[in-house]
Amino acid sequence: MEFSTEFDARIGHGDVTLTERDVALLRAIDDHGSINAAATSLGRSYSRAQQRIVELEEVFGDLVARKRGGSGGGGSHLTDLARDLLSRYDRLRAEFSGVAETEETVLDGRLVEREGELATVETRAGTLRALVPEVDSDGEGGDRLRLTLRADAVTLQNPSRSPDPDRTSARNRLDGTVLAIDAGESVALVTVDVGGEVSLSALVTVASVEKLNLHRGTPVVASFKATATRGVPSAYSSD
């Protein structure tokens, strides 16, 4: 089973992933006592909700116990397996959110080009694309920027399996090596040396650490979207 924390707490296996949307459906079934009522409360179609439950059960096992109508009435309720899955999801999300909200990478750079709020910025680690609001500035230093990047926005990949930049929305890509791994119960904070005396923080799952065989010195590619990279003129930063 694979755990992922890219932008959201997710639990999955193969091509099927339990997402926040699926969690909402399972909890609605628990609240309303039927798939039909749950789908209605969420503004979804019954057929699609039913199909999604079937897809999830093919991977995780029986999640919803269904009872046909009769003298006692019909309905559906969650199995113990489903409740255990929801508990694991909650634990993963809590751990993920706690680390993601506090860990970020800060990079100093120089503005070299701008297209509206999207800017090209030179940093010691390399040239990056970032969102930089247009701010009126006078005098020297107007092109100096401070970029911030949350750890949960960074994806780590094996260099030999990293997708072509033209085939992914994560256009920012930096080659590096693992410096340290601080692993918790489900997620791990990985520090990566990306050159120029710059270290980058990435929040990944413990399962991903094992799958990628990450350890100190492992070469990796750190990728992240321009929209996840935020910049402000250095004069406007909090330091």
C-alpha positions in Angstrom: 0.0 0.0 0.0 1.3 3.4 -0.9 0.8 6.6 1.0 1.2 10.0 -0.7 1.1 13.5 0.7 1.5 15.6 -2.5 -0.9 18.5 -1.9 -3.3 16.3 0.0 -3.4 13.4 2.4 -4.1 10.3 0.3 -3.9 6.6 0.8 -3.8 4.4 -2.3 -2.7 1.3 -4.0 -1.8 1.1 -7.7 -4.1 3.4 -9.8 -6.8 3.7 -7.1 -6.3 6.3 -4.4 -8.5 7.2 -1.4 -8.8 11.0 -1.6 -10.5 13.6 0.5 -13.5 13.4 -1.9 -13.8 9.7 -1.1 -13.5 10.3 2.6 -16.3 12.8 2.4 -18.5 10.1 0.6 -17.7 7.4 3.2 -18.5 9.8 6.1 -21.7 10.9 4.4 -22.8 7.3 4.2 -22.1 6.9 7.9 -24.2 10.0 8.6 -27.1 9.3 6.3 -27.3 5.5 6.4 -27.3 4.9 2.6 -25.3 5.5 -0.5 -28.2 7.2 -2.2 -28.8 9.7 0.6 -25.0 10.3 1.0 -24.7 11.1 -2.7 -27.7 13.4 -2.6 -26.3 15.3 0.4 -23.0 15.8 -1.5 -24.7 16.8 -4.8 -23.4 13.7 -6.6 -25.1 11.1 -8.7 -26.0 7.8 -7.0 -24.6 5.8 -9.9 -21.2 7.4 -9.7 -21.1 7.2 -5.9 -21.9 3.5 -6.1 -19.3 2.9 -8.8 -16.7 4.7 -6.8 -17.4 2.5 -3.7 -17.0 -0.6 -5.9 -13.6 0.7 -7.2 -12.4 1.4 -3.7 -13.6 -2.0 -2.4 -11.7 -3.8 -5.1 -8.5 -2.4 -3.6 -9.1 -2.0 0.1 -11.8 -4.7 0.8 -15.4 -4.4 2.0 -16.0 -0.8 3.1 -19.8 -0.5 3.0 -22.3 -3.1 4.3 -25.5 -3.0 2.3 -28.9 -4.1 3.6 -31.8 -4.6 1.2 -35.2 -3.2 2.1 -37.8 -5.2 4.0 -39.8 -5.0 7.2 -36.8 -3.4 8.9 -36.0 -1.2 6.0 -32.8 -1.1 3.9 -29.7 1.0 4.1 -25.9 0.9 4.3 -23.3 1.4 7.0 -19.5 1.4 7.2 -17.6 -1.7 8.0 -14.8 -1.8 10.7 -12.3 -1.9 7.8 -13.7 1.4 6.5 -13.5 3.0 9.9 -9.9 1.9 10.3 -9.1 3.3 6.9 -10.7 6.7 7.9 -8.7 6.7 11.1 -5.5 6.1 9.2 -6.4 8.9 6.8 -7.0 11.3 9.7 -3.6 10.4 11.4 -1.8 10.8 8.1 -3.4 14.2 7.4 -2.8 15.5 11.0 0.9 14.5 10.8 1.2 15.9 7.3 -0.4 19.2 8.1 1.6 19.8 11.2 4.9 19.5 9.4 3.8 21.2 6.2 2.6 24.3 8.0 6.0 24.9 9.6 8.6 23.7 7.1 9.5 25.8 4.0 12.5 26.6 2.0 13.6 30.3 1.6 15.7 31.3 -1.4 17.2 34.7 -2.3 17.2 35.5 -6.0 17.2 38.1 -8.7 14.4 38.9 -11.1 15.4 38.4 -14.7 12.1 38.3 -16.6 8.4 38.8 -15.9 5.2 37.9 -17.5 2.5 39.4 -15.3 2.8 37.8 -11.9 4.8 34.9 -13.3 8.6 35.6 -13.0 11.9 34.0 -13.9 14.3 34.2 -11.0 18.0 33.4 -10.7 19.0 31.8 -7.5 22.1 30.1 -6.2 20.4 26.8 -6.8 19.4 27.6 -10.4 16.9 29.5 -12.5 13.3 29.1 -11.2 9.8 30.2 -12.2 7.7 31.8 -9.4 4.6 33.8 -8.6 5.8 37.4 -7.8 3.1 40.1 -7.3 4.0 43.3 -9.0 5.0 45.9 -6.4 6.1 49.4 -7.2 9.7 49.9 -6.0 12.3 52.6 -6.5 16.1 52.7 -6.2 18.6 49.9 -6.1 17.7 46.4 -5.2 14.3 46.4 -6.9 15.1 43.2 -8.7 16.1 41.3 -5.5 13.6 38.7 -4.4 13.0 36.3 -1.6 11.2 33.1 -2.6 9.4 30.7 -0.3 8.4 27.1 -1.0 6.4 24.8 1.3 7.9 21.4 1.8 4.6 19.7 0.8 4.8 21.2 -2.7 8.1 19.4 -3.5 8.1 16.0 -5.2 11.2 13.8 -5.1 12.0 11.4 -7.9 14.7 9.0 -9.0 16.8 10.9 -11.7 16.4 7.9 -14.1 12.6 8.0 -13.8 12.0 11.7 -13.7 9.5 12.8 -16.4 10.5 15.1 -19.2 9.9 18.8 -18.1 7.6 19.3 -21.1 5.3 16.5 -19.9 4.7 17.8 -16.4 3.3 21.0 -14.8 6.1 21.0 -12.3 8.6 23.0 -14.4 10.9 23.8 -11.6 13.4 21.0 -11.3 16.6 20.8 -9.3 19.2 18.0 -9.2 20.4 17.2 -5.7 21.4 14.7 -3.1 19.8 13.7 0.2 21.3 15.3 3.2 19.0 14.1 6.0 15.8 12.3 6.6 13.6 13.0 9.6 10.9 10.3 9.6 7.7 10.3 11.6 5.0 7.6 11.7 3.7 8.2 8.2 5.6 11.1 6.7 9.2 12.2 6.5 10.9 15.5 6.1 13.8 15.1 3.6 16.5 17.7 3.3 18.1 17.9 -0.1 21.4 19.6 -1.1 20.5 21.3 -4.5 23.8 23.1 -4.9 25.0 26.6 -4.3 25.0 25.9 -0.6 21.2 25.7 -0.8 19.2 23.0 1.0 15.6 22.2 0.0 12.9 20.7 2.3 10.6 18.1 0.9 7.7 16.4 2.7 7.2 12.8 1.5 5.7 9.6 2.9 7.6 7.0 4.7 6.5 4.6 2.1 8.1 6.8 -0.6 11.3 6.9 1.3 11.4 3.2 1.2 10.3 2.9 -2.4 12.9 5.4 -3.6 15.5 3.8 -1.2 16.4 7.3 0.1 19.3 7.7 2.4 22.1 10.3 2.9 23.8 10.8 -0.4 21.0 9.4 -2.6 20.8 11.4 -5.9 17.2 12.8 -6.5 15.4 15.3 -8.7 13.3 17.8 -6.7 10.4 19.2 -8.7 7.7 21.8 -7.9 5.3 24.1 -9.7 5.9 27.7 -10.4 2.5 28.4 -8.7 3.9 26.8 -5.5 6.9 29.1 -5.5 6.0 32.5 -4.0 8.3 35.6 -4.2 8.3 39.1 -2.8 10.9 41.9 -3.2 13.5 41.5 -0.4 12.6 44.9 0.9 9.1 43.6 1.6 10.1 40.4 3.4 9.8 40.0 7.1 13.6 39.8 7.7 
